[in-house]
Amino acid sequence: MKKRLLVFFFFTMSFQVWSQDSLMLGFREYLGYVKKYHPVVKQANLTIDMAQANVMRARGGFDPKVEVDYSQKQFKGSEYYDLLNATFKIPTWYGIELKANFEQNEGEFVNPERFVPDEGLYSAGVSFSLGQGFLMNKRMATLQKAKFFREQTAADQEILVNEVLYEASLAYFKWLRAYNEVKVFDDILVNALQRFNGVKRSAEAGDRAIIDTVEAKISYQNRSLSLEQAKVKFMKRSLELSNFLWLQDNIPLELQPGVVPSENIETEIDATLNVTGTPLSEFTLETHPKLRSLDRKIDGLKIDRRLKGNRLLPIIDLNYNFITATPEIGNSFNTAEYKGGLRFAMPLFLRKERGEYKLARLKVIDTEYERTTTALSLQNKITALYNELDSFEIQNGLIADIVTNYERMLTAEERKFSFGESSIFLVNSREQKLIESRLKQLEIQNKFLDTKARLFNTLVLPAENL
């Protein structure tokens, strides 16, 4: 517990001082903690290591091998056999395997084909395929697919991290809106209390009817109720924001009372999410992580299609080995002494092979269709988001003017009320319209920020300076 409090102390010290009793959590600092410590982001980073390990495993198919096969049988004082076969193999890319072998066989009941000189028999040669496995084999396909999968995983990791930052951004914007709503009702409550006290003093002096104090008090009570509801909403949004805040040792962090958002954050958001500065005409989809992921998936499926197509060929395996009992003599290896072989196999109808090849080809076509529709969907979605941002720029200007005009109307009505030329009902009515316009302004601002976050999420942009 002490460790957690200590870490929280350093965490909060990174915030800028907001007032004497509160600290400001900036958007950039907030996303920085999310990107660095959120478990889902850490999990996404693990996928890169897993993909790299998968490539290493696939490369193991080309590792040299040493094989030793030894067996012996003794029975009733007789040595039936004593067999030793040691082999060193080097697999290569195009289905070719280099091999060196030592064989030594002794015993009373050794198969005649195993007879070798007493010192043993040495061989060196090569085995290769002329049909299946020459231009494409399982070992080659596994390594190539692992490399494509590594690149696909890197693109998917970008998408996953971006998704976490996007959800965290939405939580921050909701928190910001709830905080601003509390400020709106807090400011209005101050005015309502001053108005109620003024009406009460005027009524006590006989300048106003007593019923006006009741109406002013009801207005004050309504504003108090709205403020309490706004505070509850702000507390709820604070808890939702805490879902994205973690410490280094996977310890969840609860946002403490007194921590508030930055108010003027549009410039900070633009710089952090990197959503401005690139016009729609200059954006290209070819580098989009979603399409890069699909491209690598298609490449892997094409490798699988080539492997299935290679199985339509007959099996033609050849091997040739020079043999000698005196390997220390260089010219002891000659073409007159050898062992070799040929293996041929081919199904008559190839129905299984043809079916597998057709399925592999259809998977490629299906994924290519998916890529085409994804590219079109992304292009249309990005265009729509750019249009939305342009529209929200206009809406923000309009609602700002509306709020200013409602403030003027309220000020004028309050002045008339102070001269006895208006009623508390009209003042409350003007004030209610001002509240509605301010809340509408916060709603439009929130939608504007959400749209920027959706553009960030759709483009899968890197979050800068986190």
Secondary structure, DSSP 8 states (H G I E B T S, - for coil): -HHHHHHHHHHHHTSEE-SSS-EEE-HHHHHHHHHHH-HHHHHHHHHHHHHHHHHHHHHGGGS-EEEEEEEEEEETTEEEEEEEEEEEEEE-TTS-EEEEEEEEEESTT--GGG---TT-EEEEEEEEESSTTSS--HHHHHHHHHHHHHHHHHHHHHHHHHHHHHHHHHHHHHHHHHHHHHHHHHHHHHHHHHHHHHHHHHHHTTSS-HHHHHHHHHHHHHHHHHHHHHHHHHHHHHHHHHTT-B-TTS-B----TTEEE-SS-HHHHHHHHT-SS--GGG--STT-HHHHHHHHHHHHHHHHHHHHHHTTS-EEEEEEEEEES-TTSGGG--TTSEEEEEEEE--SS-HHHHHHHHHHHHHHHHHHHHHHHHHHHHHHHHHHHHHHHHHHHHHHHHHHHHHHHHHHHHHHHHHHHHTTSS-HHHHHHHHHHHHHHHHHHHHHHHHHHHHHHHHHHHHT------
